[in-house]
Each structure stands twice: as structure tokens, then as C-alpha cells.
């Protein structure tokens, strides 16, 4: 089962990375994320770093300050809906955490709750985001498929994020071009010395 799940996740990632549309008006952004699932409400920190046009890496660290904490690393593909400022995104990644779990005991007709379980899983994410001024607002759905540490195989979470833009996309591209020019000059100088 786990082998097939990994194969499907690779196929989904390949499909997400194959699009040629442009989206996303920022280089990186950081802010808060409010998440809600059937077990708990969680507060977290979200950091998004643009890797390429249309592609970003998001790290989400969240907790309910009681029994559930997790770290998610997600590769996301952005596509515009109306403009670069209003787009949707899809992505997938991995998650690690300490979570509570519920196991049914059919013989005694009771539910046994455990907590502090070290979990690892595969996550997906799908949402829409809107950038206004230097603020990115997004709402998403983040399904989690457990691989180890928790009794339930599937949990989903709805989240709302408000992030502030640290670097605009134009600034990030300008810095990348400047670094590339410096590297090219350095390699030309090395060739001239030989």
C-alpha cells in the first residue's frame, strides 16, 4: 500500500510541475495559519519561498498547544485565476509530528485514545490565494495520509493563512540576475588567467 501511495504522489508532483502558466507576485512570505480538523483547532506559522516561476516551497509548523503538533513541507504549483494577484495552487509533500490517535476496541465497545505518537505522512494541499499590498491571504484544504504513528489513515484540515510579503518577485528576480552576472564574470576572469 505504501509503495503505491509513493508512486501516486510522484505522478501528482510531475503533473503539477509540467504547467507553463505564470502566477505569484512575491518571492517569499511569512505569517500565521489557522487550521481546523475533526480532532483539533491549530495555530501555526507558514513560510512560503518561491523556487521558480509558478513553484514554491511552503513550510507549516502548527500546534494545538495540547496533544497535536506537526511540521509540513509542501511543494506547490501556482496558477492564475484572474491575475497574478489571485491564483490557485496545488501541491504535495511530507509531514512529521506528534499526534493523538483513537483506536476502536470492538470487544469492549470503547475508544482508546493515545497521544505523543510520532507520526509521518504524505500531505496534499489545494487552495486559493489573493495578494493585496504586501499581504497574502489564502484558504486551503490539506489532506494527510498517515504512514506511521497514528491509527487513522486519513485526516483532512481546512486552513486560513495571512502572510506578509518579505521579498517581491521582481526584487527576487533582480537579485538572481545579479548573482548570475557575478558568477559569469568570475568564470570569465578564471578563463582569462589561464
C-alpha distance (Angstrom), angle and dihedral (degrees) to the residues before:
residue distance angle dihedral
X1 . . .
X2 3.83 . .
X3 3.81 91.5 .
X4 3.82 91.6 54.8
X5 3.80 91.1 46.6
X6 3.82 90.4 54.4
X7 3.82 90.7 48.5
X8 3.82 91.7 50.8
X9 3.80 91.5 48.2
X10 3.82 90.8 53.4
X11 3.81 90.5 50.6
X12 3.82 91.2 50.1
X13 3.82 91.4 49.1
X14 3.81 91.7 49.5
X15 3.81 91.3 51.4
X16 3.79 91.9 48.3
X17 3.80 93.0 51.5
X18 3.81 95.0 48.7
X19 3.84 97.9 73.4
X20 3.84 121.4 104.1
X21 3.82 101.4 -157.9
X22 3.81 122.7 119.3
X23 3.79 123.0 -126.1
X24 3.79 141.6 146.3
X25 3.82 125.2 69.6
X26 3.81 98.3 -150.4
X27 3.80 140.4 65.9
X28 3.79 97.7 -148.6
X29 3.78 137.4 -10.8
X30 3.79 137.1 -175.5
X31 3.79 131.9 -164.2
X32 3.78 148.7 115.2
X33 3.79 130.0 -52.0
X34 3.78 126.8 -158.8
X35 3.80 113.6 -158.4
X36 3.79 132.3 -173.8
X37 3.79 130.4 -172.2
X38 3.80 136.1 156.1
X39 3.84 91.6 -82.8
X40 3.80 106.0 42.5
X41 3.79 150.5 -18.4
X42 3.79 113.5 -109.5
X43 3.78 137.2 -162.8
X44 3.77 119.2 -153.4
X45 3.77 151.3 160.2
X46 3.80 120.1 -109.5
X47 3.80 123.8 -161.9
X48 3.80 120.1 -176.2
X49 3.82 122.9 -169.7
X50 3.78 121.6 -173.2
X51 3.81 109.9 -132.5
X52 3.81 100.6 177.7
X53 3.79 136.7 -13.6
X54 3.81 105.6 -56.5
X55 3.83 94.6 3.3
X56 3.79 129.7 94.4
X57 3.78 140.0 167.3
X58 3.80 116.7 -133.4
X59 3.80 126.0 -164.6
X60 3.80 117.0 -164.7
X61 3.81 121.4 -171.2
X62 3.81 111.7 -175.9
X63 3.79 141.5 164.2
X64 3.79 141.6 175.4
X65 3.85 89.7 -145.5
X66 3.81 90.3 -120.2
X67 3.82 122.1 57.1
X68 3.81 108.0 -21.2
X69 3.81 128.4 69.5
X70 3.79 128.6 153.2
X71 3.79 145.4 171.6
X72 3.81 119.0 -147.5
X73 3.81 126.8 -169.3
X74 3.80 111.7 -165.9
X75 3.80 133.1 -179.2
X76 3.82 107.9 -149.0
X77 3.79 134.7 -166.8
X78 3.84 116.2 -151.1
X79 3.81 125.7 -154.5
X80 3.81 127.4 -179.6
X81 3.80 121.1 -114.3
X82 3.80 100.5 -176.3
X83 3.80 103.1 -14.3
X84 3.80 142.0 -20.1
X85 3.78 88.3 -79.7
X86 3.83 95.1 57.0
X87 3.80 115.0 46.8
X88 3.76 144.7 139.4
X89 3.77 127.2 -127.9
X90 3.77 139.3 -160.6
X91 3.76 127.1 -167.8
X92 3.77 150.7 149.4
X93 3.77 138.8 -149.0
X94 3.79 146.7 131.8
X95 3.79 134.8 -67.5
X96 3.79 135.1 -158.2
X97 3.76 128.3 -172.5
X98 3.78 155.4 121.6
X99 3.78 110.7 -91.5
X100 3.75 142.9 165.8
X101 3.78 120.5 -112.9
X102 3.78 135.6 -160.1
X103 3.81 122.2 -146.8
X104 3.79 124.5 -173.5
X105 3.79 116.7 -133.2
X106 3.81 101.8 -156.5
X107 3.81 94.9 -172.6
X108 3.80 96.9 56.1
X109 3.82 94.4 29.0
X110 3.80 94.4 -125.8
X111 3.79 138.7 120.3
X112 3.79 115.9 -126.2
X113 3.80 114.9 -150.3
X114 3.79 121.1 -156.5
X115 3.78 128.6 178.9
X116 3.80 137.3 -171.2
X117 3.81 90.6 53.3
X118 3.81 111.4 157.8
X119 3.79 104.3 -130.6
X120 3.77 136.4 -168.8
X121 3.78 125.9 -175.6
X122 3.76 150.2 149.7
X123 3.79 118.3 -101.8
X124 3.74 136.4 -164.5
X125 3.78 127.6 -162.8
X126 3.78 134.8 -162.9
X127 3.76 127.4 173.6
X128 3.77 151.3 125.7
X129 3.78 127.6 -107.0
X130 3.76 136.5 -166.4
X131 3.81 125.2 -160.7
X132 3.79 117.8 -154.4
X133 3.82 122.1 170.9
X134 3.83 102.5 -37.4
X135 3.81 96.3 -28.8
X136 3.81 128.6 97.6
X137 3.82 115.7 -159.0
X138 3.79 118.6 -170.2
X139 3.78 140.9 170.6
X140 3.79 120.6 -162.7
X141 3.77 148.6 164.8
X142 3.81 116.8 -129.0
X143 3.83 116.9 -169.5
X144 3.81 117.1 -164.1
X145 3.81 123.5 -155.0
X146 3.80 109.8 -162.2
X147 3.80 119.5 -137.2
X148 3.83 100.8 172.8
X149 3.79 140.5 3.7
X150 3.80 104.0 27.8
X151 3.80 132.3 76.9
X152 3.82 96.3 -140.9
X153 3.81 113.1 75.1
X154 3.81 95.7 -158.1
X155 3.79 134.8 39.2
X156 3.79 127.1 163.8
X157 3.79 129.2 -157.5
X158 3.79 132.5 -164.2
X159 3.79 113.6 -150.6
X160 3.77 142.0 -174.5
X161 3.82 120.1 -157.7
X162 3.78 131.7 -169.4
X163 3.80 112.6 -170.6
X164 3.78 132.6 174.7
X165 3.80 118.5 -135.8
X166 3.80 112.2 -115.2
X167 3.82 97.1 178.7
X168 3.79 126.7 18.3
X169 3.81 117.9 -134.6
X170 3.82 92.1 -114.2
X171 3.81 91.1 54.5
X172 3.80 91.7 47.5
X173 3.82 92.2 50.2
X174 3.82 90.8 47.7
X175 3.82 90.9 53.1
X176 3.82 91.3 47.7
X177 3.83 91.4 51.6
X178 3.81 90.7 48.1
X179 3.83 91.8 51.5
X180 3.79 90.6 47.5
X181 3.81 91.3 52.1
X182 3.80 91.0 49.7
X183 3.81 90.8 50.4
X184 3.81 90.9 48.7
X185 3.82 91.5 49.4
X186 3.79 90.1 49.0
X187 3.79 92.6 51.6
X188 3.83 91.2 46.9
X189 3.81 90.5 51.5
X190 3.80 90.1 51.3
X191 3.80 91.4 50.7
X192 3.82 91.9 49.1
X193 3.82 91.9 51.9
X194 3.82 91.8 54.4
